[in-house]
């Protein structure tokens, strides 16, 4: 008989302004099955963090300076 432990937490990268990120991270911290794997304040930093951390989910603010969310999502989906 094999023993099955709890599933691995869902790893999330948050990309938004500081106040929103910290509030969301605080709310997610009470969930045992979610881990905030990284935070970013630009889409460029979100791409770098997603590449480094390999999260299950990337939450992107749709309106950020420089790179649009659509382009950022395309690049996240192309990460190896």
FIDREN-75860 format. One line per field, with one value per atom (N, C-alpha, C): chain; atom name; x, y, z. Coordinates in steps of 0.1 Angstrom, whole numbers, padded with zeros to 4 digits. Layout:
residues N
chain <- c(A,...) $
name <- c(CA,...) $
c1 <- c(X,...) $
c2 <- c(Y,...) $
c3 <- c(Z,...) $
This chain:
residues 80
chain <- c(A,A,A,A,A,A,A,A,A,A,A,A,A,A,A,A,A,A,A,A,A,A,A,A,A,A,A,A,A,A,A,A,A,A,A,A,A,A,A,A,A,A,A,A,A,A,A,A,A,A,A,A,A,A,A,A,A,A,A,A,A,A,A,A,A,A,A,A,A,A,A,A,A,A,A,A,A,A,A,A,A,A,A,A,A,A,A,A,A,A,A,A,A,A,A,A,A,A,A,A,A,A,A,A,A,A,A,A,A,A,A,A,A,A,A,A,A,A,A,A,A,A,A,A,A,A,A,A,A,A,A,A,A,A,A,A,A,A,A,A,A,A,A,A,A,A,A,A,A,A,A,A,A,A,A,A,A,A,A,A,A,A,A,A,A,A,A,A,A,A,A,A,A,A,A,A,A,A,A,A,A,A,A,A,A,A,A,A,A,A,A,A,A,A,A,A,A,A,A,A,A,A,A,A,A,A,A,A,A,A,A,A,A,A,A,A,A,A,A,A,A,A,A,A,A,A,A,A,A,A,A,A,A,A,A,A,A,A,A,A) $
name <- c(N,CA,C,N,CA,C,N,CA,C,N,CA,C,N,CA,C,N,CA,C,N,CA,C,N,CA,C,N,CA,C,N,CA,C,N,CA,C,N,CA,C,N,CA,C,N,CA,C,N,CA,C,N,CA,C,N,CA,C,N,CA,C,N,CA,C,N,CA,C,N,CA,C,N,CA,C,N,CA,C,N,CA,C,N,CA,C,N,CA,C,N,CA,C,N,CA,C,N,CA,C,N,CA,C,N,CA,C,N,CA,C,N,CA,C,N,CA,C,N,CA,C,N,CA,C,N,CA,C,N,CA,C,N,CA,C,N,CA,C,N,CA,C,N,CA,C,N,CA,C,N,CA,C,N,CA,C,N,CA,C,N,CA,C,N,CA,C,N,CA,C,N,CA,C,N,CA,C,N,CA,C,N,CA,C,N,CA,C,N,CA,C,N,CA,C,N,CA,C,N,CA,C,N,CA,C,N,CA,C,N,CA,C,N,CA,C,N,CA,C,N,CA,C,N,CA,C,N,CA,C,N,CA,C,N,CA,C,N,CA,C,N,CA,C,N,CA,C,N,CA,C,N,CA,C,N,CA,C,N,CA,C,N,CA,C,N,CA,C,N,CA,C,N,CA,C,N,CA,C) $
c1 <- c(0008,0000,0009,0006,0014,0007,0015,0010,0011,0000,-0001,-0002,0008,0008,-0001,-0001,-0008,-0002,-0011,-0005,0004,0013,0022,0013,0017,0009,0010,0000,0000,0009,0019,0029,0025,0025,0019,0030,0031,0038,0028,0030,0021,0028,0021,0026,0016,0019,0010,0017,0010,0016,0018,0027,0031,0019,0011,0000,-0009,-0013,-0022,-0014,-0002,0006,0007,0010,0011,-0002,-0013,-0026,-0030,-0028,-0031,-0022,-0009,0000,-0004,-0009,-0013,-0026,-0035,-0047,-0043,-0034,-0031,-0022,-0016,-0007,-0015,-0028,-0036,-0040,-0038,-0042,-0030,-0032,-0022,-0018,-0026,-0024,-0019,-0015,-0010,0002,0012,0025,0028,0031,0035,0050,0053,0067,0075,0068,0075,0066,0072,0064,0072,0064,0071,0062,0069,0062,0062,0067,0067,0065,0060,0058,0072,0082,0095,0101,0098,0103,0095,0082,0073,0079,0083,0089,0101,0110,0122,0119,0110,0106,0100,0091,0084,0095,0105,0115,0124,0126,0134,0127,0114,0106,0098,0095,0086,0073,0065,0053,0042,0031,0020,0010,0010,0001,0009,0007,0012,0000,-0002,-0012,-0006,-0011,-0006,-0016,-0012,-0020,-0020,-0032,-0034,-0028,-0027,-0023,-0010,0001,0014,0022,0031,0040,0049,0053,0063,0057,0056,0051,0037,0028,0014,0013,0001,-0001,-0002,-0008,-0009,0005,0014,0028,0034,0032,0038,0033,0020,0014,0019,0021,0027,0041,0048,0062,0062,0054,0053,0049,0040,0036,0047,0056,0067,0079,0079,0090,0091,0104,0106,0102) $
c2 <- c(-0012,0000,0012,0021,0034,0045,0053,0065,0077,0083,0095,0107,0116,0129,0139,0151,0162,0166,0171,0176,0188,0190,0201,0214,0225,0237,0243,0250,0257,0269,0270,0281,0292,0305,0316,0328,0334,0347,0358,0369,0380,0392,0398,0410,0421,0431,0442,0453,0464,0474,0468,0475,0470,0468,0477,0476,0464,0462,0451,0438,0437,0425,0420,0430,0426,0422,0429,0425,0411,0408,0395,0384,0387,0378,0375,0385,0383,0374,0376,0368,0353,0352,0338,0331,0338,0332,0323,0325,0316,0303,0302,0289,0280,0268,0258,0252,0254,0248,0258,0270,0280,0286,0288,0294,0305,0317,0328,0326,0322,0319,0331,0342,0354,0366,0378,0390,0399,0407,0416,0428,0439,0452,0456,0448,0451,0438,0438,0426,0420,0428,0423,0415,0421,0414,0401,0401,0389,0378,0382,0372,0365,0374,0369,0360,0364,0356,0343,0344,0331,0322,0327,0319,0312,0320,0315,0305,0308,0301,0290,0290,0280,0278,0289,0288,0280,0276,0270,0281,0293,0304,0317,0326,0339,0349,0357,0367,0381,0386,0398,0409,0421,0433,0436,0439,0441,0454,0464,0477,0481,0479,0483,0490,0499,0506,0496,0501,0495,0483,0471,0460,0457,0454,0451,0437,0435,0422,0411,0414,0404,0399,0408,0404,0396,0401,0394,0380,0378,0364,0356,0361,0353,0348,0357,0353,0343,0345,0335,0321,0321,0308,0301,0309,0304,0299,0302,0298,0283,0278,0264,0257) $
c3 <- c(0000,0000,0000,-0009,-0010,-0002,0004,0011,0002,0000,-0008,0001,-0001,0007,0001,0007,0001,-0012,-0021,-0034,-0032,-0042,-0041,-0043,-0036,-0038,-0052,-0056,-0068,-0067,-0075,-0074,-0083,-0078,-0084,-0085,-0096,-0097,-0099,-0091,-0091,-0098,-0107,-0114,-0114,-0106,-0104,-0096,-0093,-0085,-0071,-0063,-0050,-0040,-0039,-0030,-0033,-0046,-0049,-0047,-0052,-0050,-0035,-0027,-0013,-0006,-0010,-0005,-0010,-0023,-0028,-0022,-0021,-0014,0000,0007,0021,0021,0012,0011,0008,-0002,-0006,0004,0013,0023,0033,0034,0043,0037,0024,0017,0017,0022,0023,0009,0000,-0013,-0024,-0020,-0029,-0023,-0032,-0028,-0037,-0032,-0040,-0043,-0056,-0060,-0063,-0066,-0069,-0072,-0072,-0074,-0084,-0092,-0101,-0103,-0106,-0108,-0122,-0131,-0146,-0153,-0165,-0173,-0176,-0178,-0181,-0169,-0157,-0145,-0143,-0146,-0145,-0154,-0166,-0175,-0169,-0164,-0158,-0146,-0137,-0125,-0129,-0139,-0144,-0150,-0157,-0162,-0151,-0141,-0130,-0121,-0118,-0108,-0113,-0126,-0133,-0125,-0123,-0116,-0124,-0117,-0124,-0129,-0123,-0127,-0126,-0136,-0136,-0137,-0127,-0127,-0131,-0143,-0148,-0148,-0143,-0145,-0160,-0165,-0179,-0184,-0175,-0179,-0172,-0178,-0172,-0182,-0178,-0188,-0196,-0207,-0216,-0224,-0218,-0226,-0222,-0232,-0230,-0224,-0218,-0212,-0222,-0234,-0245,-0249,-0251,-0255,-0243,-0231,-0219,-0218,-0220,-0220,-0231,-0243,-0254,-0250,-0244,-0240,-0229,-0219,-0208,-0214,-0223,-0229,-0237,-0242,-0250,-0241,-0228,-0220,-0220,-0220,-0221,-0208) $
